[in-house]
Amino acid sequence: MASRDASRQGRHRRQTSGEDSVLGTGLSIEAFGRKVTTTASHLIGPLSDPSSNVHYQHAMTELQKELRRPGIQQRVFSYAKASPTELVRSKLSTTEIQHRALTYLPDELLRNIPQNEHVYSLFQGFQATIPEEEQDEHSEKEHRKRMTGTRKLLEENHGDSKEPPSLAKCRRDRDKVNHRLEMMTVRKNMCSAEIREIDNKISNLNTMRKIVLDRLGDIEQDELHVEHDLLEIDNNIEEMVEDLDDAVTLGNAATPPTEVDPEDHTVEHDVQDMDESFMSASIYEKLPSPKSSRRHKPTRRKSIPIRHEHFEPGSNIKEVQAHNEMITALDFDVPFGTMVTAALDDTVRVWDLNAGRCIGLLEGHHASVRCLQVEDNIVATGSMDASIRLWDLSKADYLPRESRFTTSDEDTEENSVDEEPSSAPPSSMHDCPLFSLEAHVDEITTLHFRGDTLVSGSADKTLRQWDLVKGRCVQTLDVLWAAAQASATLNSNDGQWRTTGRLPDASADFVGALQCFDAALACGTADGMVRLWDLRSGQVHRSLVGHTGPVTSLQFDDVHLVTGSLDRSIRIWDLRTGSIHDAYAYDNPVTSMMFDSRRIVAAAGENVVKIYDKTDGRHWDCGAGVTAVEDGQGPAAVEKVRIKDGYLTEGRRDGIVGIWTC
């Protein structure tokens, strides 16, 4: 029994020695501990015991021998030099250290740990992604490999239950179908979780897009201020150069008088008086004019805003109550630039589209303005008083302010329609008038200018070509005479004026629309004809027949010409062949039309703008009438439209001007 106990103690000591690795093996530590215990007991024991001294000396001798060993000394020294962290790492594993570190975290940090919303585990998700055919083949192979004797015995015992094989097969099929249904449920939940994750990413991307869009708006606003500062610097430089030229002129004029011979004093006296009077007049004419009368050079924007291109199509940028009566004409130069509007209230207003406010009135006409065009800083207006006036907006006394235009989803109060037209500074446009063109004898219904040439159409049934440099009419084209000449040349029996097959419309303009480019002129009239003129000869070289009502609008580019008519149709003509390339109709007459590189927009007597996308051939509506159907409100019908680079402005019959993206 003693030997068994000794062997058990030996095994126990060997097991404990394997767990302790600080000072060496377990046996050495145990022996070292016994010696330390014996030494301590001898030192603490009574001095009267004679055997204790012998035992103490023997123990000290053995301890000294042990300490002389290099291995023991190295372990003792390493133990003395070891840090607490190294001691902990030598006693504990990495997993246990991480576990203890997590258990000692404060509760504030553990509260924000996100909960796992997934119902199924990662292994179930991985198992569900395996195709069913491969999964069945894999399960069958594993089943055959693991067919042991025990499984065979269980099958034999199961067979003793006298269950029919068909029933057992049905049970296995049921288990397979249940497993398949479970995997489908796992896949469905995986798809749902993936969709939620994508939605979160889309939401984050939309937030980032809004931040970047606001940053783009700030950059464009700063860009506008920089261009304004650059314009002021250029004007200052121009004024300084003019001052230097005036100083040089005055210096050359103030020359000392030459000596005159006495005998020629009488003859030269009259000549000298005449020269002095002439020089005085010349000097008077060359005196520097006040700075207010100097004409600054046009301010053509060097950068074009692109913020509207990143809005959703059909987004409302702004709505303003521009006038109290129906809008008769409107135009703008660039997106977020300058807009000019005219209405039946006999006013012409200039708007800063970037700031959303009226900056002045163009006063000079004695009646309502029917047509206008804005090109850079030059504005041409045609009125019912049979006159055409040109204006230079670069002379306006106006300082741009911060933009307050936002999209409809950002601030509903800010985008609400103003109840009254914005008040404008009384003298901001005082220096803008350039000159007036007066030769027509009836109201101006349409005009178009490009470069130094302006062509106007009037209710007096004539077209006039104007030289803007000289400010006078250089050619008059009689539309009725041209129609008569064309019918005589073609030996037509239709008469001199083509009837449209409809009742005459008293409100239709005789010359509804025109556009010129160099020597080419396209003109649409009340008989539904579109005539192409050559301004060099003053003759019509082609007539486009197709409309059955008065032509109200037209525009052409290098290849196509697009026309809108009161016959409720828009036609696209091929200028190379003179044939109709495409056509489509609306429910109401077309009163205004324009196109850019991608879209054709039209006002067709409805409270929305009709848009035709030339790229994909899609028709869609844009305007206040789209949302008004849902709100139960009814905005006024759109009368005039203009579009440039996807930036749309529309004028309504109640005087409201809406600005949209499309």
Secondary structure, 3 states (H helix, E strand, C coil): CHHHHHHHHHHHHHHHHHHCCCCCCHHHHHHHHHHHHHHHHHHHCCCCCHHHHHHHHHHHHHHHHHHCCHHHHHHHHHHHHCCHHHHHHHHCCHHHHHHHHHHCCCHHHHHCCCCCCCCCCHHHHHHHHCCHHHHHHHHHHHHHHCCCHHHHHHHHHHHCCCCCHHHHHHHHHHHHHHHHHHHHHHHHHHHHHHHHHHHHHHHHHHHHHHHHHHHHHHHHHHHHHHHHHHHHHHHHHHHHHHHHHHHHHHHHHCCCCCCCCCCCHHHHHHHHHHHHHHHHHHHHHCCCCCHHHCCCCCCCCCCCCCHHHHCCCCCEEEEEECCCCCEEEEEECCCCCEEEEEECCCCEEEEECCCCEEEEECCCCCCCEEEEEEECCEEEEEECCCEEEEEEHHHCCCCCCCCCCCCCCCCCCCCCCCCCCCCCCCCCCCCCEEEEEECCCCCEEEEEEECCEEEEEECCCEEEEEECCCCEEEEEEEHHHHHHHHHHHHCCCCCCCCCCCCCCCCCCCCEEEEEEECCEEEEEECCCCEEEEECCCCEEEEEECCCCCCEEEEEECCCEEEEEECCCEEEEEECCCCEEEEEEECCCCCCEEEECCCEEEEECCCCCEEEEECCCCEEEEECHHHHHHHHCCCCCCEEEEEEECCEEEEEECCCEEEEEEC
